[in-house]
Amino acid sequence: MAKYYISKTEVEYNADGKLVGREIVLTRPDSKRNVRLALQRYQAIGIPNVHMCESKPSRLRKLTALANKRRKADRELTLADVAADLLELDKEAAKREA
């Protein structure tokens, strides 16, 4: 029996002006009936560009790895970033006291 999952497609322009598309997996693979019902719920609450895909393990692993890579890249925070934020907070506190 085939398994299916729900994914969302986002298409946008990057900083260089190139058109970039990405697929984001929203659910784990499940039976066709359950996924179809979940898809109807997602569409009912207004999530755009969602669709049902047949589960192919290699593709699913690839999409999950890309999502993890994007998520980790967005969360990296350096000591310099924290120092800049602290300096800004000190300036704001000094303005309030003066």
Secondary structure, 3 states (H helix, E strand, C coil): CCCEEEEEEEEEECCCCCEEEEEEECCCCECHHHHHHHHHHHHHCCCCCEEEEECCHHHHHHHHHHHHHHHHHHHCCCHHHHHHHHHHHHHHHHHHHC
